[in-house]
Amino acid sequence: MLAQAVKKCAPPGFEIVPFDLPEFDITHRDLLLSEIGNLRPDVILNCAAYTDVDGCETAEELATRVNGEGPGNLAEAAKENGAVLVHVSTDYVFDGSKREPYTEEDSPNPQSAYGRSKLAGERALLESGLERFLILRTSWLYGPGGKNFVETILRLASEREELRIVSDQVGCPTYTEDLAAGIFRLLDFPGHASRVTRHGHYGLYHFSNEGSCCWHEFAEEIVENARKRDMDLKVERILPIATEDYPLPAKRPPYSVLSKNKYIEATGEPVPEWRDGLSRYFGTKQNP
């Protein structure tokens, strides 16, 4: 999802060279160093991740290779080739015990294998010695081109009269195109890739859409958008339930709203509100 948004949102003059499985694997260090060495890019933007949060609980070794060791390999390649590395991380590095938005200074304490693997990736990058990098923690990502909560709710709402959605986990949905735009603003891309080195705002940032909601509120907003577009829905009721009523293998943080103050100060740009992002996502969908 994010890679597609990056390609769509890339500023003029930015040549995107995509790498993907099975030909390219960020866990294969030697192949990675060779391929990136041949290309010598100005920017490496890592959209690769093992994102099956519950699957990570039984495949933590694989998740750690992809989410932990892979970013370390990319950092090595970036350092060797003088590239800027952009790496995307997650709100799930936090335990959710806070009740106000998490800042970049807050200490991570992941409660799931997925969160641990993503934190390992952050640390691998930070320990690499690479100076020019961006780590962007984001949350509840959705967008065209991939499995996501919005599409799951639309499918279920077309099949069932009643949905039961968790209401005691609070975070913020993030539209992929808004995250992609935020990445390019932090790079401060002025029209030619060679100038990225002089203009970027490097370091760790939080970026999600503005505001917050629980999964139940998110589902209600999804269904309301669908009804406005006259989509064929069967659902009549969306009931709030507790996390304990819908047990899953991986523990989720009960609160993982991210503060965007550092991003706003660095770029001077506002962050779109999550309902606005969702509305624009529906605008990309064809009418039935």
C-alpha positions in Angstrom: 0.0 0.0 0.0 2.6 2.5 1.0 4.9 1.8 -1.9 2.1 2.5 -4.3 1.4 5.8 -2.6 5.1 6.7 -2.7 5.1 6.2 -6.4 2.0 8.3 -6.9 3.1 11.1 -4.6 6.7 11.4 -5.7 7.6 15.0 -6.6 8.6 15.9 -10.2 12.2 15.0 -11.0 12.2 12.0 -8.6 12.9 8.8 -10.5 11.4 5.9 -8.6 13.2 2.5 -9.0 11.1 -0.2 -7.4 12.5 -3.4 -5.8 10.3 -6.2 -4.7 10.1 -9.9 -3.9 11.0 -12.4 -5.1 13.9 -10.8 -7.0 14.9 -8.5 -4.2 14.9 -9.4 -0.5 16.1 -7.0 2.2 17.1 -10.0 4.4 19.7 -11.1 1.8 22.5 -8.7 2.7 25.0 -9.5 -0.1 22.4 -9.3 -2.9 21.0 -6.1 -1.4 24.5 -4.4 -1.1 25.2 -5.4 -4.7 22.0 -4.2 -6.2 22.0 -0.9 -4.4 25.7 -0.4 -5.1 25.0 -0.8 -8.8 22.1 1.8 -8.6 23.8 4.3 -6.2 20.5 6.0 -5.3 20.1 9.4 -3.5 17.3 8.0 -1.3 16.4 4.5 -0.1 12.8 4.3 1.0 12.0 1.1 2.9 8.3 0.1 2.6 9.1 -3.6 3.1 7.9 -5.2 6.3 6.3 -8.4 7.8 3.0 -6.8 8.8 0.9 -9.8 10.0 0.7 -8.6 13.6 -0.9 -11.9 14.8 1.2 -14.1 12.5 4.4 -12.6 14.1 3.5 -14.3 17.4 4.3 -17.7 15.8 6.9 -16.4 13.3 8.9 -14.0 15.4 12.2 -15.2 14.0 11.1 -14.4 10.5 9.6 -11.1 11.6 12.8 -10.1 13.3 14.8 -10.9 10.1 12.5 -8.8 7.9 11.6 -6.0 10.3 14.8 -6.0 12.4 17.8 -7.2 10.4 16.5 -5.9 7.0 16.6 -2.2 8.0 20.1 -2.8 9.3 21.2 -4.1 5.9 19.6 -1.1 4.2 21.4 1.2 6.6 24.7 -0.4 5.6 23.9 0.1 1.9 22.9 3.7 2.5 26.1 4.4 4.3 28.2 2.8 1.6 26.5 4.7 -1.2 25.9 8.1 0.5 22.1 7.7 0.4 19.4 8.9 2.7 17.5 6.0 4.3 13.8 6.5 5.0 12.4 3.7 7.3 8.8 3.3 8.4 8.0 2.0 11.9 5.0 1.6 14.1 3.0 2.8 17.0 3.1 -0.8 18.3 6.6 -0.1 19.7 4.7 1.5 22.7 2.8 -0.4 25.4 -0.2 1.9 25.4 -0.1 2.8 29.1 0.1 6.5 28.3 -3.1 8.6 28.0 -1.7 11.5 25.9 -0.1 11.4 22.5 3.3 9.6 22.4 6.3 11.8 21.5 9.6 10.7 19.9 11.2 11.0 23.4 8.9 8.5 25.0 10.5 5.1 25.8 9.3 2.2 23.7 8.0 -0.9 25.4 6.5 -3.3 22.8 4.0 -5.9 24.0 3.9 -8.0 20.8 6.4 -9.9 18.6 5.5 -7.5 15.8 6.3 -4.5 18.0 9.6 -6.1 19.2 10.7 -6.8 15.6 9.9 -3.3 14.4 11.8 -1.8 17.4 14.7 -4.0 16.5 14.7 -2.4 13.0 14.8 1.1 14.5 17.7 0.1 16.7 19.6 -1.6 13.9 19.4 1.6 11.9 20.4 3.8 14.8 23.4 1.6 15.7 24.6 1.5 12.0 26.4 4.8 12.2 24.3 6.2 9.3 23.8 10.0 9.9 21.3 10.9 7.2 18.1 8.9 7.9 14.4 9.3 8.7 12.5 6.9 10.9 8.7 7.6 10.7 6.5 5.8 13.2 2.9 5.6 11.9 -0.3 3.9 12.9 -3.4 2.1 11.5 -2.3 2.4 7.9 -4.8 2.0 5.0 -4.9 2.9 1.3 -5.3 1.5 -2.2 -3.5 -1.7 -3.1 -3.5 -3.8 0.0 -5.4 -5.6 2.8 -6.5 -3.1 5.4 -9.2 -2.4 8.0 -11.3 -0.2 5.7 -11.7 -2.9 3.1 -12.3 -5.5 5.7 -15.2 -3.5 7.2 -16.6 -2.8 3.8 -16.6 -6.5 3.0 -18.2 -7.5 6.4 -20.7 -4.7 6.1 -21.9 -6.1 2.8 -22.2 -9.6 4.2 -23.6 -9.1 7.8 -26.4 -7.2 9.5 -24.4 -6.8 12.7 -20.7 -6.0 13.3 -19.0 -6.2 16.7 -15.9 -3.9 16.8 -13.4 -3.3 19.6 -13.9 0.1 21.3 -11.2 0.2 24.0 -8.2 0.6 21.7 -7.5 4.2 20.7 -5.2 5.3 18.0 -5.3 7.1 14.7 -6.0 5.8 11.2 -3.5 7.0 8.6 -4.0 7.3 4.8 -1.0 6.1 2.8 -1.0 9.1 0.5 -0.8 11.5 3.5 2.1 9.5 4.9 3.9 9.4 1.6 3.4 13.2 1.2 4.8 13.6 4.8 7.9 11.7 3.9 8.7 13.9 0.9 8.1 17.0 3.0 10.6 15.8 5.5 13.1 15.1 2.7 12.2 18.7 1.6 12.7 17.6 -2.0 13.4 20.8 -4.0 13.1 19.3 -7.5 16.4 17.5 -7.9 17.4 14.4 -6.0 21.1 15.5 -5.6 20.0 18.4 -3.4 18.3 16.1 -0.8 21.5 16.0 1.1 21.3 19.7 1.9 17.7 20.0 2.8 16.4 17.0 4.7 15.2 17.1 8.3 16.8 13.9 9.6 16.0 11.7 12.7 13.0 10.1 14.3 9.5 11.4 13.6 5.9 10.4 14.4 3.4 10.7 11.6 -0.2 9.7 11.5 -3.3 11.6 10.5 -4.5 14.1 13.1 -7.0 13.3 15.8 -7.9 10.0 17.4 -10.6 7.3 17.5 -11.2 3.7 18.6 -11.7 0.9 16.1 -15.5 1.1 16.6 -15.6 4.8 15.7 -13.4 4.1 12.7 -15.8 1.4 11.5 -18.8 3.7 12.0 -17.1 6.4 9.9 -16.2 3.8 7.2 -19.8 2.7 6.9 -21.1 6.3 6.9 -18.8 7.1 4.0 -19.9 4.0 2.1 -23.6 4.9 2.6 -23.0 8.4 1.3 -21.7 6.8 -1.9 -24.7 4.4 -2.1 -22.6 1.3 -1.7 -24.6 -1.9 -1.3 -24.5 -2.6 2.5 -26.3 -5.2 4.6 -25.1 -4.0 8.0 -27.7 -2.4 10.4 -25.8 -2.4 13.7 -22.2 -1.8 14.7 -21.8 -2.8 18.3 -18.9 -1.7 20.5 -17.1 -4.5 22.4 -14.1 -4.9 24.7 -10.7 -6.3 23.6 -11.3 -9.3 25.9 -14.4 -10.1 23.9 -12.4 -10.5 20.7 -9.1 -12.2 21.8 -6.3 -12.2 19.3 -2.8 -13.8 19.6 -0.9 -10.4 19.7 -1.5 -7.9 22.4 -2.4 -4.4 21.1 -1.6 -1.2 22.9 -4.9 0.3 24.4 -3.7 3.8 23.5 -1.2 4.6 20.7 -2.0 8.1 19.5 1.2 9.8 18.1 2.1 13.4 18.6 2.9 15.1 15.3 4.4 18.3 16.9 8.0 17.5 15.8 6.9 16.9 12.2 4.9 20.1 12.1 7.7 22.2 13.5 10.2 20.7 11.0 8.0 21.1 7.9 5.7 24.0 8.8 2.9 21.9 7.3 -0.3 20.9 9.0 -1.3 17.2 9.2 -4.7 16.2 7.6 -7.4 15.0 10.0 -8.2 11.3 9.9 -11.8 11.7 8.7 -10.5 13.9 5.9 -8.0 11.3 4.8 -10.8 8.6 4.9 -13.1 10.7 2.8 -10.3 11.2 0.2 -9.6 7.5 0.2 -13.3 6.9 -0.7 -12.9 9.4 -3.4 -10.4 7.1 -5.1 -13.0 4.3 -5.2 -15.2 3.9 -8.2 -19.0 4.2 -7.7 -20.8 0.9 -7.8 
